[in-house]
Amino acid sequence: MKNGLKIGLGLWLLFAIIAIPFPFLFFPKFKYTHSDTILLYQVVGGLLPVGLLFGFLSLKMKSKQEFLLDALYVSLSLILAFYLLQYGFDKVFKSQFYFPESNTLHTPLGHLSKDILFWSAMGSSYWYNLFMGTIEIIPALFLLHNKTRMLGAFVAFAVLLNVWMINMSFDITVKVLSTLLVLITIYLLSFYWRKLISFFTENEIIETRERTLFLNSKPILKRAVKGTIIGLFCIEILLPFLQEGEFNRDTRRISDITGSFTVIDAPSDAIINNNTKRIHFHNKGWLILEDQNQEFEDYKTRSSSACGRIEMLNENITLSLSKTNQNYLLSWEENGISLTCQLQKIDLSKMKLSKDEFHWTVESL
């Protein structure tokens, strides 16, 4: 009965972690997502009785229970390793926590939500991202090998528990995923409960069975399968960075039509007017107007950095940005009238947050 329950819970975790990025496979109108949605809760919750049902059915195959447990142990270890490697390298290469966008830098602190505030603070430090990424990659490497898997699961539990608490405390919308990853580490550690008790109580307890026997009788096949899986991990995680040749998102080349601009002179009655304090061109294709009260309004755009043209998709307006001697000139046509606006680019690298400084003493601040 105990093994049946363990198999059922393991199958639920396996089904859920595989299904969580792809709820649209069950409900096609939804897009790829790791973010928390009602659908995600429904899919994960709905898979629990399915896993438990299979666990109950395994009671009729007692000879296969150990094989199923080994298969679950290996599969969940590899999946956990994949997520740790993915998020680890995303941090190392500053793809997850990148330097804040220009509009965020000009938003008053009290107006930022907790998740954006956390994301911005994390993105401002390259060295902390490198540290966090490394301590996620290390347990992932341990999880790839049977002899170091217990250590990998133990370290991963500490790392992921911290991540889970951050997601809960800062209201970051990957709570379902982070909860599942923590539960997977606990599940993996359950295979070592005797060793863990022995370690913490200093009582000698001999493990009756070495994990894992999965494919141990076919070492060549085992190496081939393991090598293929690790190769696929490398392709999925590292290939996008290799293709782009970009290993630090913060060093990405910024064109003339991204960043922040101060409005020097603008028309009185237009979409960009004399009440507009700053214009922010977001890297992901948004034009954000900031007024004198530091309130923001965003517009979806399509840009061409080669000719400095920005198309406001929902407004049927095309902006043209050109550089003058000192400043920039933004021109467009609105209601049949040709309009211009003079802008001055803000050097974001001079902002205090842009400087990755370190001081040993208060006097050196």
Secondary structure, 3 states (H helix, E strand, C coil): CHHHHHHHHHHHHHHHHHHCCCHHHCCCCCCCCCCCCHHHHHHHHHHHHHHHHHHHHHHHCHHHHHHHHHHHHHHHHHHHHHHHHHHHHHHHCCCCCCCCCHHHHCCCHHHCCHHHHHHHHHHCCHHHHHHHHHHHHHHHHHHCCHHHHHHHHHHHHHHHHHHHHHHHHCCCCCHHHHHHHHHHHHHHHHHHHHHHHHHHHCCCCCCCCCCCCCCCCCHHHHHHHHHHHHHHHHHHHHHHHHHHCCCCHHHCCCCCCCEEEEEEECCCCCCCCCCEEEEEEECCCEEEEEECCCCEEEEEEEEECCCCEEEECCCCEEEEEEECCCCEEEEEEECCEEEEEEEEECCHHHCHHHCCCCCCCHHHC
